[in-house]
């Protein structure tokens, strides 16, 4: 017999009409789909600002010069597919990953676009470019909620900062990312809370936690409708204590133990060493790691900036994919690289500057996806000849996020409940991108 909660989990407003039949049919189709989760972890390289699709994975060599830009197109390992000229290592290894060229949405500013791509949910109200907003849990927080283990390590890391919409929303502070700031390329790099403070022995540290337990017996304000803010603090306190005393944490963050050859292969720069740290966190069993890679908002000097940045970025991402494969981790680790949107086809010049750039453009973007059972050499969808808009196999942020969840073994149609008891679907459209499964 179906309970009221069962009905809510099925997404039914009532048991009348064909709703129940449709819901049961949907469940049967999902069970028979043959899709099995292969990924245990995800490394999300978030290119904050909105990376250009023209100068990366979707060049338009036949477009007019004012759209084509300064870079030429180069062949990839897959016949007929071209990347932009600085994507040399990724072009040579396209058999190891896939590219999506046809995601589009209608949120053309940073705050809203970030939220949509990070959560699979469009913002509920207009959001400004500089806004840090959370109307829905991020993919990282959901992964921590669904896949987290009690192994002394947080289930969700963000390096070196949290993205604008990378938070847990109603899931609570326990599922917020643990932020690893600083530059792992620095020889003095250390992670906060992963070493005991000087002069404080482990025994004394344990005593202080015992003292806190006594203080915790004081009755707290705990209104079920709002939650207990102190509990959120406790989650961080426990997280910090576990990190201090965890051998797994000590080992994962000891990036200096990596051979110089490996560190140099990733690139002796911030992004390269953060990608290497992400690989080490995957080895330690962390389900979700975001590398928040800012500075992709190229309204001006796009060709000068990309000429300097893209070769290092290309090297780091290609090395991460191959290194995961060498460690036998690529099948169980999903690697994704994207930002909030693409860039305008028309090259623009900001007032008072003589360095051309491209502006925000949500009608087209490119997304890289590797590992976790993702087939190599697949390009999903396309944009038109001038790169204005996705024109074949048009996909939404919901489809993208549902793909991530499905690969991680999380049902994108799952119903979660807010502290107020309000049911909320993880993703409103739970259909994954079949070509990538």
N, C-alpha and C positions, 0 to 999 in steps of 0.2 A: 504493500500500500504506500502511495506517495504522500509524504508529509508536506506541510506548507513550505518548509525549508528546501525540500527536494524540488518543489515547483519553482522556487526562486532560483535555485542552482541551475535549473533547466532553462531559465530565462522566460518563464511563463507569466503572463499577467493574470491568467485565470486558466481553468481547466475546460473552458467552453470552446466550442467550435473545433477547428483543426489544429489549434495551438499545441496540444499535447502530442498529437500524431506527428506534427512537423518536428517537434523537439526530439522525439524518440527516433525519428528517421535520421535527423542530423547526427545524433549520438552513434547510431549504427554505421553511418557513412564514415564517421571519424574513426571508429574502431576497425573498420575494414580498409582503411586507406593504405595500410602497410607502412606508414611513416613511423620510423623508430628514432628516438633521440640518440645521437652519437656524441654530442658535445657535452663535456663536463664543466668546461670553463669558457669564458669569452673575454677576449682582449679587444676593447673598443678604442680605436684611435680617433678621438673627436677633434676634427679640424675646425676649431672655433673661428667664426667670422664668415664662413661660407667659401669653400675652395672653388676655384674656377674649373669647370668641366672641360673647357676648351683647351687649356694649357696642361691638362693631365690625361684623362682617359677618353675624351670625346672630341678630338680635333676636327676641324672643318676645312681641310685643305682646298676644297673647291669653292668655298665661300668668298665673297669680295674681301679685299684687304682690310677694310675697316671692321670686318667681323673676324676674319681669319687670324689676324694678329701677327706677331713677329716670329712665332715659332713654327717650325715645319713638323710634319707628321712622319713617324717612323713605323716600319712593320713590326709586328709582334710574332710570337711563336705560332700563333694561329693564323692561318692564311686568310687574308681579306680584312683582318682587324688591325687598326692602327692606333697608336698612342701618340701623345705629344713628345717632342724630341728629348726632353729631360727624363722621361720615364724608361731609361734604357734597360735597367736590370729587371724591372717588372715586365717590360715588353718581352724580354728573353725568357721569362718564366711564367707566362700566362697559362701554361698547362697546369699550374698549381693553384689557380684561383679563378674567380669569376668577377665580372663587372656588371652592375645594373646601370643602365643608361636612361631608364624611363620612369623614375619616380618623380612625381610632381605634386605640389600642394598650393595653397593660396595664402600662406603666411610669409610675407616678404620682409619682415624685420627680424632682427636677431633674437629677441626675447621669445616671440611667438614661434618662429621657425625652430629654435632650439628645443622648446617644449614639445612641439609636435613630433620631431624626429627622435627625441630622447624617451618619450613616453608612449607614442602611438595615439595620443589624445590631443585634439586641437584645444587651444586655450579657450576658456569659457567667455572671456571678455577681451576687448582689445588690449594688446600688450605692447609697450614701447620697446624700442631697440635695446636699451640698456637694462631692461628689467630682468631680475632673477625671480622666476615665477615657478609655482608648483601647484597645479590643479589635479595632479595625478601622479602616482608613484613612477619613478624612472625605471628603466630596464635593469639597472644595477641593483636597485633596492628590491625589486621583485625577485631577481635571481637570488639575492641574499636571503630573502624571506622563504623562498621555495627550496633552495638548494644548500643553504648554509649548514655547516657542521660545527660541532663543539670541539674544535681541535686547537684552541688557543689563538687562532688567527681570525680577524674579521673576515666576513664573506664577501665584502665589497670594498675595494680600494679605488681611490682616485688620485692620480699623480700628475702634476704637482699641486693641483687645486681642484675644487669641485666645479663642474660645469654649471651653467645657469639653472638648469632644470634637472640636475642629477640627484635630487633629494628623494626622501621616502614618502612625503605627504602623509596620508593617514596611517601608513604602516608603522610610523613611529621612529624615534631616534635610534633604536637598536639597529635599524636597517639603513641608516645613513652611511655614506662612504667614510672610511678611514682615510684621511688625506695625508699623503706622504709628500711634504714640501721639500725644498732644497734641490740641489743638482747632484745626481748620482755620479756625474763626471768629475765632481770635486773629490780630491783625495781625503778630505776631512768629512765627507758625507756620513751622516748617521741619522737614523730615524728616531723621532721623538718617541718616548715611552718604551723603547726596545732595549734600554740599558738602565740598570738601577742607578739612581742618583749617587753621586760620589759620597762616600762616608756612610751610606745606608746599606747595612747588610740585609741579606734576604730574610733572616729571622726577624729583624726589626721591622722590615717592610710588612711581613705577614702579621706581626703584632698590630700594626696600624690598621690593617684591614679588619682585624678582629674588633678593634675599638670602634671602627665605623659601623660594624654590625650591631653593636650595642646602641649607637645613636639611631640606627635605622628602626629600632623598636618604638620610637616616638610615633604616635599616630599622625598620619598625614592626611592632607586634603586629597580626596580621591573621588571626584565627581565623575561617574561613568560617562557622562555626556561630553566631557572635555578631556578626560585622561589625566594622569598624574605627571606634571612636568618634572617632578623629582625622579620619577622612574626613568625618564630619558637621560637624566644626569647619571643615574646608576648604571645604565647601559654603557655609557662611555667610561665610567670608572672601572667597571669590570673588564671592559675591552682593554683599557690601559694596563690593568694588573695582569691580564692574561698575556699581553704582549711582552711585558717585562720578564715574566717567568717562563715563557714558552721557548723551548729549544728550536721548535719549527720556525718561529719568528726570527730568532737569532740567525739561523741558517739562511732563511730566505733573503734577508736584507744584507747579508755579507757579500755584496757584489764584488768586493775587492778580491775574493777568493777565485773569481773567474780568471781563466788564462788571459794574458794580454792579447793573444791572437784573437780570441773571441770578442773581447771588449772593442778591439780596433775594428773588427769586421762589422759590428753594429754601428760604429761611428763614435768617435770621442767627442760627442756633443750631448746636450741635454736630452734630445729625443732618443738618440741611439741608446744611451745608458738607461733611460726609463723603459724602453722596449725590452732591454735585457733584464731589467728588474721585474718587468711583467712576466717574462718567461719563467723566472725563478719563483714568482708567486704562484703561477700555474702548477709548477712542480710541487709546491707546498700544499696544493689542494684548494686554492682560492677560486671560487666560482666566477667572479666578475671583477675585471680590472679596467678602469677607464684611464687612458692617457689623454689628458686635456691639453691639446696642442694648439695654442692660440696663435693669432696673427695672420689669419687668412682673409681679412677684410680689405682686399686690394682695390680701393676706389681710385688709387693713383699708383704709378710706378709698378704696375703689375708685371711687366716683362723684366725689369731690373730685379725686382724682389724674387720672382720665381726662378730667374737664372741662378741666383745664389742659393735659394732654399730647396728647390725641387731635387737637385742631384743628391743631397744628403737625405732628404725624405725618402726618395726612391730607394736608396741603398739600405736605409734602416728597415723599411717595410719588407723589402725583398729578403733581407737577411733574417728577419724575425720569422717569416714563413718557412724559409729553408732550414733554419736552426730548430724550429719546432718539429719539422719533419725528421731531421737528423736524430732528435731525441725521442722519436716515436710518439710525439704529442700532437701532431697536426690533426689526426683523425678525431681526437677528443677535445681539441681546442679551436674555437671559432675566432677568427681574426676579422675585424670589420673596420673600415676606414671611411669616414664621411664627415660632412658638416651639416649646417642647417638648410642650405640651399646652394644653387650654383650662381653663376655670374651672367650679366647681361651680354647678349650678342654684340650690341653696339658698344664700341670702345669709346669711353668718355674722358674728358679732361676736367678736373675740378677747377673751380674759379681760382685764379691766381697761381695755378700750377701748370707746368708744361710737361707733365709725366702722365701718359695715358693709363687708364685703369678700366675696370668693369664694376658695375654696381650690383646690388642684390637682385636675384632672379630665382623665383620659386617654381617656375614652369619647367625647369630642367636641372638635373644634377647627376653626378656619377657616384656610385658607391662600390667599394671593393669588398669582396667577401671571400674568405678562404677557410679551409678546415671544417671540422665538424660534419663531415660527409658532403661538403659542398663540391660539386664536380669542377674539374679544372677546364679552362678554355672556353667557358660559356659566357656569352654576352647577352644579357636579357634586355630586350627592347631597344629602342633607338630614339633619337631626336631628328627633327627635320634637317634639311640640307644646311640651314644657317644656324642651327642650334637653338632656335627660339623655344621649342616645346617638345616634350615627349610625344611621339606620334604613333608608335606601335607598342603594344603590350603595356599600356599606360597603367602604372601602379601607384599606390598611395603609401603614406607613412605607416598606416595600419597594416598593410601587407608586409612591409619591411619588418616592423616590430614583431608581428606574428611569426615571421620566419625565424627570427632570433629565438623567440620563446619555444617554438616547436623543436628547433634543433637542440635546445637545452632540456627538452623533456618537460616543458611547462605548457599547460593547456592555455592558449591565448584567449579562449572563451571562458576561462574559469571565472567564477563569481567570488569576489572578495567583499568583505563587509567593513564599513567604516566604524569608528567607535560609537557612532550614533545608530548603528544597525542598518545603514543604507546600503543596499546591494550595488556593487559596481563591477562591471565586466572589465577584465584586464584590457581587452581591445574590442572595439565595437565591430570591426570586421576581422574575424579570426582566420581568414584565408591566407596561408603562407604562399610564398612564391614557389610554385611547384618545380620550376626548372632548376632550382637550387637545392632541392631536397634529395 
